């Protein structure tokens, strides 16, 4: 499972309306994309990550806002945005959904730590990689 932090410093996520448009229109309809579900990212994302089938928790402005499942690992980007976004992965658009409750980052962190007996800190810029488990998978599908 991976926590992906969307930044309003990214032009695609300037505002809440942009985030909604991104997940509900751009990704599934290939708007400004050469593939359905293409999620562009900076070069600091490790190759192959997230893994195909990995559960994704998207946060924006310290709230959990969308959930999805990855359909590929990170690959090299060759489209017109390659200078700013050198990698991408594919999101399975059929799995994109809003959580039943927009948890705060603190609430999300607390729940993840309780489920994993971990000490995950979500208040960093990095995308947290949370080892999967049966209880975590059930929790994700309940969100």
Backbone torsions as a table, in degrees:
resi	resn	phi	psi	omega
1	UNK	NA	142.5	-177.8
2	UNK	-133.4	136.6	175.0
3	UNK	-97.2	115.7	-178.3
4	UNK	-104.5	118.3	-177.4
5	UNK	-96.2	115.2	178.0
6	UNK	-84.4	136.8	-176.5
7	UNK	-113.4	137.0	175.9
8	UNK	-73.3	-0.7	171.5
9	UNK	-80.7	-12.6	176.2
10	UNK	-86.6	127.7	-177.0
11	UNK	-57.6	-25.0	179.0
12	UNK	-75.8	-14.7	-176.2
13	UNK	-126.5	42.6	-179.8
14	UNK	-61.6	-33.0	-174.5
15	UNK	-147.5	172.6	177.2
16	UNK	-60.4	-41.4	178.7
17	UNK	-60.5	-37.4	177.3
18	UNK	-65.2	-39.6	179.0
19	UNK	-63.0	-47.1	178.9
20	UNK	-61.1	-46.5	179.6
21	UNK	-60.5	-39.1	-179.8
22	UNK	-60.6	-52.7	-175.7
23	UNK	-75.8	-32.3	-174.3
24	UNK	-96.6	-18.0	-179.1
25	UNK	-124.7	-56.0	-173.9
26	UNK	-62.0	-53.1	-176.9
27	UNK	-61.8	-52.0	-175.7
28	UNK	-74.9	-17.8	-175.6
29	UNK	-111.0	11.9	177.3
30	UNK	57.5	30.4	177.0
31	UNK	-71.5	122.5	-176.4
32	UNK	60.2	28.3	-178.2
33	UNK	-139.2	152.7	176.7
34	UNK	-99.6	-0.6	177.5
35	UNK	-145.5	144.8	174.3
36	UNK	-64.2	132.6	175.2
37	UNK	80.9	11.0	-176.4
38	UNK	-71.6	114.3	179.1
39	UNK	-107.2	104.8	-179.3
40	UNK	-77.2	146.1	179.8
41	UNK	-147.5	163.3	-179.8
42	UNK	-70.1	167.0	-177.7
43	UNK	-68.6	-9.9	-179.1
44	UNK	-80.5	-0.2	174.6
45	UNK	-81.6	129.0	-177.3
46	UNK	-64.6	146.6	176.4
47	UNK	-59.0	139.3	176.8
48	UNK	79.9	-8.2	-178.5
49	UNK	-108.4	141.5	-5.3
50	UNK	-67.5	159.2	179.8
51	UNK	-77.2	155.1	175.8
52	UNK	-58.7	132.7	-179.2
53	UNK	86.5	-1.3	-179.3
54	UNK	-73.7	138.4	178.1
55	UNK	-78.0	138.6	-175.6
56	UNK	-122.2	132.3	175.8
57	UNK	-113.7	115.1	-178.3
58	UNK	-99.2	128.4	177.6
59	UNK	-115.2	150.8	176.6
60	UNK	-147.1	129.2	-179.6
61	UNK	47.9	51.6	175.3
62	UNK	60.8	29.5	176.1
63	UNK	-132.6	145.4	170.4
64	UNK	-75.5	119.9	-172.0
65	UNK	-119.3	-28.8	179.0
66	UNK	-145.7	154.9	175.7
67	UNK	-127.9	149.0	176.6
68	UNK	-164.1	177.1	176.1
69	UNK	-125.4	136.1	-179.7
70	UNK	-72.9	144.7	177.6
71	UNK	-112.2	4.8	177.0
72	UNK	-165.7	168.2	170.3
73	UNK	-90.9	176.4	-179.9
74	UNK	-66.2	137.4	179.9
75	UNK	-131.6	163.0	178.5
76	UNK	-72.3	135.7	-178.5
77	UNK	-95.2	130.4	179.3
78	UNK	-118.6	9.8	-178.5
79	UNK	-81.4	-174.2	-175.2
80	UNK	-64.7	-11.6	-179.9
81	UNK	-101.9	11.6	-173.1
82	UNK	-60.6	-27.7	-179.7
83	UNK	-68.7	-35.5	179.1
84	UNK	-92.7	-30.3	-176.6
85	UNK	-129.2	89.6	-172.4
86	UNK	-77.8	-11.0	-179.8
87	UNK	-133.9	166.0	175.3
88	UNK	-155.3	161.4	167.1
89	UNK	-138.2	165.6	-177.0
90	UNK	-103.6	133.4	174.5
91	UNK	-99.3	135.0	173.9
92	UNK	-72.9	101.4	-173.0
93	UNK	-63.0	-24.0	177.6
94	UNK	-67.3	-17.1	-178.1
95	UNK	-99.6	-3.9	-179.4
96	UNK	-67.5	129.7	177.1
97	UNK	-157.4	158.5	173.8
98	UNK	-83.9	144.8	174.9
99	UNK	-69.4	156.6	177.9
100	UNK	-63.4	-29.5	178.9
101	UNK	-138.6	131.5	177.7
102	UNK	-79.6	90.2	178.7
103	UNK	-64.9	145.5	171.6
104	UNK	-72.6	164.2	177.9
105	UNK	-60.0	-37.9	178.3
106	UNK	-64.6	-43.7	178.7
107	UNK	-65.0	-41.4	178.5
108	UNK	-62.6	-46.3	178.7
109	UNK	-59.6	-44.7	179.9
110	UNK	-61.5	-46.6	-179.3
111	UNK	-64.4	-43.0	178.6
112	UNK	-62.1	-42.2	179.9
113	UNK	-66.9	-36.6	177.0
114	UNK	-66.3	-40.6	-178.0
115	UNK	-72.3	-28.5	-174.9
116	UNK	-110.5	-0.9	-173.6
117	UNK	51.4	38.2	-176.9
118	UNK	-108.9	-175.8	177.6
119	UNK	-130.5	54.0	-179.3
120	UNK	-73.7	137.0	176.2
121	UNK	-114.8	114.8	-176.3
122	UNK	-92.0	-3.8	-177.7
123	UNK	-88.5	38.0	175.2
124	UNK	-117.9	168.3	179.0
125	UNK	-77.7	-25.3	-176.3
126	UNK	-66.9	158.5	176.4
127	UNK	-87.0	110.7	-177.7
128	UNK	-64.8	135.1	177.4
129	UNK	-107.1	111.7	-176.8
130	UNK	-106.9	119.4	179.3
131	UNK	-57.7	133.5	-176.5
132	UNK	-74.8	154.6	175.2
133	UNK	-155.0	167.7	179.1
134	UNK	-62.4	-41.1	-179.2
135	UNK	-68.7	-35.3	178.2
136	UNK	-68.3	-39.7	177.9
137	UNK	-63.9	-44.4	178.1
138	UNK	-62.8	-42.3	177.7
139	UNK	-59.6	-45.6	-180.0
140	UNK	-58.3	-45.8	-177.8
141	UNK	-71.7	-19.4	177.5
142	UNK	-84.7	-22.7	-177.5
143	UNK	-57.2	NA	NA
